[in-house]
């Protein structure tokens, strides 16, 4: 016997064990099927795929079945095709949506007993993504999430992010992605999010000034009892958490899970050269190639530019009801970026709502897509072992800010197999109105930005720097000088 060749693609989420011997000549008699080679491409639950089997005895009339079967969850056989003188059989199969675990494939030639072909293990890729419509799980202003009242200085709160009916399962959730907003802080400070039960990490997610309402996108591991922890450093501040998706382990139920197809940043909308979004109005945006590659969610850096009044922006799936959630919170005249993950809706589009009393400009830079593992090679999110970590701080090394048109090459985290990372970038103490871009050092400087700031501001934003391969990443500062801090929250790696 020899085992099958384990030609795993990035998105293949199944372990296959083959039974067979060296190749033999074709045999079209009604012999017992003899498996010599098993080439399986079985995908996560609910996703159609193919299995190819080479051997002898594959005569017309041979039937195939998976056990366990009905009424238990099973793998449906949609089509059987014989080829190459009946030495090769192709099965088109679809695991049931709730089919998780081990299944035995058997073949039965006419008039013969069943023969075991292989054992197939169906599982969801660990770290694969399941998008949801934005859902508010904490608002300390209203008591949503069980807390009524602002967080005090040095105070932490546990936020439950699992077991949300119809949206997030109670178990087998590795991490979540969310939008975190600080509202009305009484002094400068920061918020930090990390897995409940883990040591407090020396990092930040949202940096704010007194009175400032400011959001940031966060991908973070889930800790004890399905909770994450939110920490407030100074003063009193209200906190809002809007959940936009979750990452499962290999036993995660509900959906098949999706993988990340990263790209170097591409600008797909700039209303400064188009039409501004009026107060209280929406703008639908078609996501390129969404229907071709079956994209289910988009990861975008969304920047509100020169708003005429204070307000908020909400990104949500086209065709869905406007959710009670926000993506960007801004004041008049402020240019504010935020990385967002948005489920793709009707007409392969996402929708932006201007919740202010004046027009705004909007700049959207695509960072990557979440897609089914069969449609395009991709990666999964793996939370940083031990929680978030600080990996670069120009205040410490080299001990000076990045100057105008300056580029710093920074060492990538030591995570074998990672093609990119989930960073939180912070610019602090800038001397001019400008921006910072984080990108793969092997690539040319893209015409996009990650951090936009005014003099003296401290601004944070989550960053997915593009396809890095085995290389390092670069930090570019446009004008003036500014310190930059990079915290790593996880990697985007092959399954």
C-alpha positions in Angstrom: 0.0 0.0 0.0 1.0 3.6 -0.4 -0.6 6.7 1.0 -2.2 9.4 -1.2 -0.1 12.4 -2.1 -0.9 15.2 0.4 -1.0 18.1 -2.0 -2.8 20.5 0.4 -3.9 23.8 -1.0 -4.0 26.8 1.4 -7.8 26.5 1.8 -8.2 22.8 1.9 -9.7 21.9 5.2 -9.7 18.2 5.1 -7.4 15.4 6.1 -7.5 12.4 3.8 -6.0 9.0 4.3 -5.9 6.8 1.2 -5.8 3.0 0.8 -4.2 1.5 -2.3 -1.4 -0.2 -4.0 0.9 0.5 -7.0 -1.0 1.3 -10.2 -2.4 -1.6 -12.2 -3.8 -2.0 -15.6 -7.4 -1.3 -16.3 -9.9 -4.0 -15.5 -13.4 -3.6 -16.8 -14.8 -6.8 -15.4 -17.1 -7.0 -12.4 -14.2 -7.4 -10.0 -14.1 -6.1 -6.5 -12.9 -2.5 -6.8 -9.2 -2.2 -6.0 -8.1 1.3 -5.0 -4.6 2.3 -6.0 -4.7 6.1 -5.7 -7.0 8.5 -3.9 -6.9 12.2 -4.7 -9.4 14.0 -2.5 -10.4 17.6 -2.4 -13.0 17.7 0.3 -13.9 21.2 1.6 -15.5 22.5 4.7 -19.1 21.8 5.5 -21.6 22.8 2.9 -19.0 23.4 0.1 -19.0 21.3 -3.0 -15.8 19.5 -4.1 -14.4 16.5 -6.0 -12.7 13.2 -5.2 -10.8 11.3 -7.9 -10.1 7.6 -7.4 -7.8 5.5 -9.6 -7.9 1.7 -9.6 -9.4 -1.4 -11.2 -12.8 -2.8 -11.1 -14.6 0.5 -11.6 -17.3 -0.8 -13.8 -20.5 1.0 -14.6 -23.0 0.3 -11.9 -20.5 0.6 -9.1 -22.1 2.6 -6.3 -20.6 4.8 -3.6 -21.7 5.8 -0.2 -20.5 7.6 2.9 -21.1 6.4 6.5 -22.3 7.6 8.8 -25.2 8.6 6.7 -28.9 9.5 6.9 -30.4 10.5 9.2 -27.0 11.6 10.6 -25.1 14.4 8.9 -23.4 13.0 5.8 -21.6 13.8 2.6 -23.9 13.9 -0.4 -22.7 12.4 -3.7 -24.0 14.7 -6.4 -22.5 12.9 -9.4 -20.3 9.9 -10.4 -18.3 9.9 -13.6 -16.2 7.1 -15.0 -13.2 7.7 -17.4 -9.9 6.3 -18.8 -11.2 2.8 -19.5 -13.0 2.7 -16.1 -9.7 3.1 -14.2 -10.6 6.5 -12.9 -13.8 7.7 -11.1 -14.6 11.3 -10.2 -17.1 12.0 -7.4 -18.8 15.4 -7.1 -19.7 15.7 -3.4 -21.1 18.2 -0.9 -20.7 17.7 2.8 -23.9 18.6 4.7 -23.7 22.0 6.4 -23.6 20.2 9.8 -21.2 17.4 8.7 -18.2 17.6 10.9 -15.9 14.6 11.8 -14.9 11.3 10.1 -16.7 9.7 7.2 -15.9 6.4 5.5 -16.3 6.2 1.7 -17.1 2.8 0.4 -17.6 1.4 -3.2 -19.8 -1.6 -4.2 -19.4 -3.3 -7.6 -22.5 -5.1 -8.9 -23.0 -8.4 -7.1 -20.1 -7.7 -4.8 -19.6 -6.7 -1.1 -18.8 -3.1 -0.3 -15.1 -2.1 -0.3 -13.7 0.7 1.8 -12.0 3.4 -0.3 -10.9 6.0 2.2 -11.5 7.8 5.4 -12.5 11.5 5.0 -12.3 14.0 7.8 -14.5 17.1 7.3 -13.6 20.1 9.4 -13.8 23.9 9.3 -10.3 25.5 8.8 -9.1 26.8 12.1 -9.1 30.6 12.0 -11.5 30.8 9.1 -13.9 33.7 9.1 -17.7 34.0 9.4 -19.0 37.6 8.7 -22.2 38.9 10.4 -24.1 42.1 10.1 -22.8 44.6 12.6 -24.1 43.8 16.0 -23.7 46.0 19.1 -22.6 43.9 22.1 -21.5 46.7 24.4 -22.6 50.3 24.9 -21.9 51.6 28.4 -24.1 54.7 27.8 -27.2 52.5 27.6 -26.3 49.4 29.6 -26.0 47.2 26.5 -23.8 44.2 27.4 -24.6 44.5 31.1 -22.6 47.7 31.9 -24.2 51.0 32.5 -21.7 53.8 33.1 -18.3 54.9 31.9 -15.1 52.9 32.6 -13.0 54.6 35.2 -9.2 55.0 35.1 -7.4 51.7 35.1 -10.6 49.8 34.9 -11.3 46.7 32.9 -14.5 45.1 31.8 -15.3 41.6 30.4 -17.3 41.6 27.2 -19.1 38.5 26.2 -18.8 37.9 22.4 -20.0 34.3 21.9 -23.4 32.5 22.1 -25.3 35.2 20.2 -28.3 33.5 18.7 -28.2 33.1 15.0 -24.9 35.0 14.7 -22.1 33.6 16.8 -21.9 30.0 18.3 -21.4 29.5 22.0 -18.3 27.3 21.5 -15.3 26.7 19.2 -14.8 30.5 18.6 -11.1 31.3 18.3 -11.3 35.1 17.8 -13.6 37.9 16.8 -13.4 41.0 14.7 -15.1 44.2 16.0 -15.3 47.9 15.9 -14.2 49.6 19.2 -15.2 53.1 20.0 -14.2 55.4 22.9 -16.9 58.0 23.6 -16.6 61.3 25.6 -13.3 60.5 27.5 -12.6 63.0 30.3 -8.8 62.9 29.8 -6.3 61.7 27.2 -5.7 57.9 27.3 -6.2 54.7 25.5 -8.2 51.5 25.3 -6.7 48.0 25.1 -8.5 44.8 24.0 -7.2 41.4 24.7 -8.4 37.8 25.4 -10.0 37.5 28.8 -7.8 35.5 31.2 -4.6 36.5 29.4 -1.9 38.8 30.9 -2.4 42.4 30.2 -0.4 43.3 27.1 1.6 46.5 26.8 -0.3 47.7 23.7 -3.2 49.9 22.7 -6.1 49.8 20.3 -7.7 53.2 20.6 -5.9 56.4 21.6 -8.0 59.4 22.5 -7.8 63.0 23.6 -10.3 64.5 26.2 -13.7 64.8 24.7 -12.8 62.9 21.5 -15.1 60.1 20.1 -12.9 57.8 18.1 -13.1 54.2 16.7 -10.8 51.5 15.7 -11.1 48.0 14.1 -9.8 45.1 16.2 -9.1 41.4 15.6 -8.6 39.7 18.9 -8.5 36.2 20.4 -11.4 35.0 22.6 -10.5 34.1 26.1 -12.1 32.6 29.2 -15.8 31.9 29.0 -16.2 33.4 25.5 -15.0 36.9 26.7 -12.7 39.6 25.7 -11.3 42.3 28.1 -11.5 46.0 27.4 -9.1 48.2 29.5 -9.3 52.0 30.0 -6.0 53.7 30.9 -7.0 57.2 32.2 -10.0 59.3 33.1 -13.6 58.1 32.5 -14.8 57.0 29.0 -17.8 55.3 27.6 -17.1 52.3 25.4 -19.0 50.8 22.4 -18.2 47.4 20.8 -19.8 46.4 17.5 -19.2 42.8 16.5 -18.8 42.2 12.7 -17.5 38.6 12.6 -15.9 35.6 14.2 -13.2 33.1 13.6 -13.8 29.4 14.4 -11.7 26.4 15.1 -11.9 23.1 13.2 -15.1 22.1 15.0 -16.9 25.4 14.6 -20.5 25.0 13.6 -22.7 27.4 11.6 -21.4 27.9 8.1 -18.3 26.7 6.3 -15.8 29.4 7.2 -13.9 31.6 4.8 -10.3 32.4 4.1 -8.5 35.6 3.5 -7.3 36.5 0.1 -4.9 39.4 0.7 -3.8 42.0 -1.7 -1.5 45.0 -1.7 -3.7 48.0 -1.1 -5.8 49.3 -4.0 -7.9 52.4 -4.0 -11.4 51.7 -5.2 -13.2 54.9 -4.3 -12.3 58.6 -3.8 -15.3 60.9 -3.8 -13.0 63.9 -3.9 -12.9 63.1 -7.7 -16.5 62.0 -7.7 -19.6 63.0 -5.8 -19.7 63.7 -2.0 -22.1 61.7 0.2 -24.8 64.1 1.4 -26.1 64.3 5.0 -28.2 61.3 5.8 -27.6 59.7 2.5 -26.0 56.4 1.4 -23.4 55.3 -1.2 -23.3 51.8 -2.6 -19.9 50.5 -3.7 -19.5 47.4 -5.9 -16.6 45.3 -4.7 -14.4 44.3 -7.7 -14.5 40.6 -8.7 -16.8 39.8 -5.7 -19.2 37.6 -7.8 -16.3 36.0 -9.8 -14.5 34.8 -6.8 -17.5 34.4 -4.4 -16.2 37.0 -1.9 -18.3 37.2 1.2 -16.7 40.1 3.0 -14.3 42.9 2.2 -11.5 44.3 4.4 -11.0 48.0 3.6 -9.3 51.1 4.9 -12.1 53.7 5.0 -11.2 57.3 5.4 -13.6 60.2 6.1 -12.2 63.4 4.6 -13.1 66.9 5.6 -16.6 66.4 6.9 -18.7 69.5 7.2 -20.1 68.5 10.6 -19.6 66.1 13.4 -21.2 62.7 13.0 -20.5 59.0 12.1 -20.2 56.7 9.1 -21.7 53.2 9.0 -20.6 50.5 6.6 -23.0 47.5 6.1 -24.1 44.9 3.5 -26.1 46.4 0.7 -29.7 45.4 1.0 -29.6 45.0 4.8 -31.3 47.3 7.2 -29.2 50.1 8.6 -27.7 48.6 11.8 -27.3 50.3 15.2 -23.5 50.5 14.7 -20.8 52.9 13.6 -17.6 52.5 11.5 -16.1 55.9 11.8 -16.9 58.7 14.3 -15.6 62.1 13.4 -15.8 65.9 14.1 -16.1 68.7 11.6 -13.0 69.1 9.4 -11.3 65.9 10.7 -9.7 63.4 8.3 -10.2 60.0 10.0 -9.3 56.5 8.8 -10.5 53.2 10.1 -9.9 49.6 8.8 -13.3 47.9 8.5 -14.5 44.4 7.7 -17.9 44.5 5.9 -20.1 41.6 4.8 -20.8 41.9 1.0 -24.5 42.3 0.3 -26.8 42.5 -2.8 -25.3 43.3 -6.2 -21.8 42.4 -4.8 -21.9 45.7 -2.9 -21.4 47.3 0.4 -23.2 50.5 1.6 -21.9 53.5 3.4 -24.3 55.8 5.4 -23.4 59.3 6.3 -24.8 59.9 9.8 -23.9 63.6 10.0 -25.7 66.9 9.1 -23.3 67.8 6.3 -21.7 66.2 3.2 -18.5 64.1 3.6 -15.8 62.8 1.2 -14.9 59.1 1.4 -11.7 57.3 0.4 -11.8 53.5 0.3 -8.6 51.3 -0.1 -9.2 47.6 -0.5 -6.9 45.5 1.7 -8.2 42.0 1.0 -11.3 39.7 0.8 -12.8 36.8 2.7 -13.8 34.1 0.3 -14.8 30.4 0.2 -11.6 28.2 0.4 -12.4 26.6 -3.0 -12.7 29.9 -5.0 -9.2 31.4 -4.5 -6.1 30.5 -2.4 -6.2 32.1 1.0 -5.1 32.3 4.6 -6.7 32.1 8.0 -6.3 34.4 11.0 -4.2 33.1 13.9 -4.3 35.2 17.1 -0.9 36.0 18.4 0.3 33.4 20.9 0.2 34.9 24.4 -1.8 37.9 23.2 -0.9 41.1 21.4 2.7 42.3 21.5 4.5 45.5 20.7 7.1 44.9 18.0 8.1 48.5 16.9 8.3 51.8 18.7 10.3 54.6 17.2 10.4 56.4 20.6 12.5 53.5 21.8 14.4 52.4 18.8 15.9 54.3 17.0 14.7 56.9 19.6 13.7 59.5 17.0 10.7 60.2 14.8 10.4 59.3 11.2 11.1 62.4 9.1 9.5 63.7 5.9 9.5 61.1 3.1 11.2 58.8 5.5 11.0 55.0 5.1 11.9 52.6 8.0 12.3 48.9 7.3 11.1 47.0 10.3 11.6 43.3 11.1 8.6 41.1 10.6 7.4 38.9 13.5 8.9 35.5 13.6 5.9 33.4 12.6 6.8 30.7 10.1 4.3 30.4 7.2 2.7 33.8 7.7 2.0 35.7 4.5 0.9 38.8 6.3 0.0 40.1 9.8 -2.7 42.0 11.6 -1.1 45.1 13.1 -2.3 48.0 15.1 -0.4 51.1 14.0 -0.2 54.3 16.0 1.2 57.7 15.0 2.0 60.0 17.9 3.4 63.5 18.1 3.2 64.4 14.4 4.5 67.9 13.5 2.3 68.4 10.4 -0.9 67.3 8.8 0.0 64.1 6.9 -0.2 60.3 6.7 1.7 57.1 7.3 1.6 54.0 5.1 2.6 50.5 6.2 3.4 48.1 3.3 5.5 45.0 2.4 9.2 46.1 2.0 9.5 44.1 -1.2 6.8 46.1 -2.8 6.7 49.7 -4.2 5.1 52.4 -2.1 1.4 52.1 -2.7 -0.7 55.2 -3.3 -2.8 54.7 -0.1 -2.6 55.6 3.6 -3.2 53.8 6.9 -2.8 56.6 9.4 -4.0 60.2 8.8 -3.3 62.9 11.3 -3.1 66.5 12.2 -0.3 68.2 14.2 -0.1 66.9 17.8 -2.7 64.1 17.4 -2.2 60.5 18.4 -4.1 58.3 15.9 -4.4 54.5 15.8 -5.7 52.2 13.1 -5.6 48.5 12.4 -3.3 47.6 9.5 -3.1 44.6 7.2 0.1 45.5 5.3 -0.4 43.4 2.2 1.4 40.2 0.9 4.8 40.1 2.7 5.9 36.6 1.9 9.0 36.0 4.0 10.1 39.7 3.8 9.9 42.5 6.3 7.6 45.5 6.3 8.1 49.2 5.6 6.8 52.3 7.3 6.5 55.5 5.2 5.9 59.0 6.6 4.8 61.6 4.1 5.4 65.1 5.6 6.7 66.5 8.8 7.9 64.0 11.4 6.1 61.5 13.6 6.7 58.7 15.9 5.1 55.3 14.9 4.2 52.3 17.1 3.3 48.9 15.7 1.6 46.2 17.8 0.9 42.7 16.4 -2.4 41.0 17.1 -2.1 38.0 14.9 -1.0 36.5 11.6 -2.6 35.5 8.3 -1.2 32.1 7.6 -1.8 29.0 5.6 -4.3 26.5 7.1 
